[in-house]
Amino acid sequence: MIDAAQIRGARALLNISQTDLAEIADLHVATVRRIEAATSVRGTAETLLKMQKALEKAGIEFIPAGAGKGPGVRLSQEEKSS
């Protein structure tokens, strides 16, 4: 499951606002603000999945935690080569 820091990082990489993310994920901007402000995962799985799918479609790849490192985000290879 993605977390608030990954969502903020993804938006920064894409240079989009919370309002932009709300529009592409078909959510209310207050929902995006609330989830991003949380210190732990808050929100329904359906809402987080909508955000994740919208960001992935926009060119974000979510990196899971592992090998002593935390989760992260990066632009997908397809996005980098365009």
C-alpha positions in Angstrom: 0.0 0.0 0.0 1.3 3.4 -0.9 1.9 6.1 1.8 1.5 9.8 2.1 5.2 10.5 1.5 5.1 8.5 -1.7 2.0 10.4 -2.9 3.7 13.8 -2.2 6.9 12.6 -3.9 5.0 11.4 -6.9 3.2 14.7 -7.2 6.5 16.6 -7.0 8.0 14.4 -9.7 5.0 15.1 -12.0 4.8 18.8 -10.9 1.1 18.5 -10.3 -1.0 20.1 -7.5 -3.3 18.3 -5.1 -6.2 19.7 -7.1 -4.7 18.1 -10.3 -4.3 14.8 -8.5 -7.9 14.9 -7.2 -9.1 15.5 -10.7 -7.2 12.7 -12.4 -8.0 10.3 -9.6 -11.7 11.3 -9.5 -11.5 12.3 -5.8 -12.3 15.4 -3.9 -9.3 17.7 -3.2 -10.0 17.5 0.6 -9.5 13.8 0.4 -6.1 14.2 -1.2 -5.1 16.8 1.4 -6.2 14.6 4.3 -4.4 11.6 3.0 -1.2 13.5 2.3 -1.3 15.2 5.7 -1.5 11.9 7.6 1.5 10.5 9.4 0.2 6.9 8.9 -1.8 5.3 6.1 -5.3 6.7 6.4 -8.0 6.3 3.8 -9.9 3.5 2.3 -8.1 0.9 0.2 -10.3 1.9 -2.7 -9.3 5.6 -2.4 -5.6 4.8 -2.1 -5.9 2.5 -5.1 -7.5 5.2 -7.2 -4.7 7.6 -6.3 -2.0 4.9 -7.1 -3.5 4.0 -10.4 -3.9 7.7 -11.5 -0.3 8.4 -10.6 1.0 5.2 -12.3 -0.9 6.2 -15.4 0.8 9.6 -15.3 4.2 7.9 -15.3 5.0 7.1 -11.7 6.5 3.8 -10.5 6.1 3.0 -6.8 9.1 1.3 -5.2 8.3 -1.0 -2.3 10.4 -1.0 0.9 13.1 -3.7 1.1 16.7 -4.5 1.9 16.8 -2.0 4.7 15.5 0.8 2.6 12.1 2.6 2.8 9.5 2.9 0.0 9.9 5.4 -2.7 8.8 6.7 -6.1 10.4 7.3 -9.5 9.4 8.2 -13.0 8.8 5.1 -15.1 11.3 4.3 -17.8 8.7 5.0 -20.5 8.2 8.5 -19.0 12.0 9.2 -18.8 12.6 8.3 -22.5 9.9 10.7 -23.8 
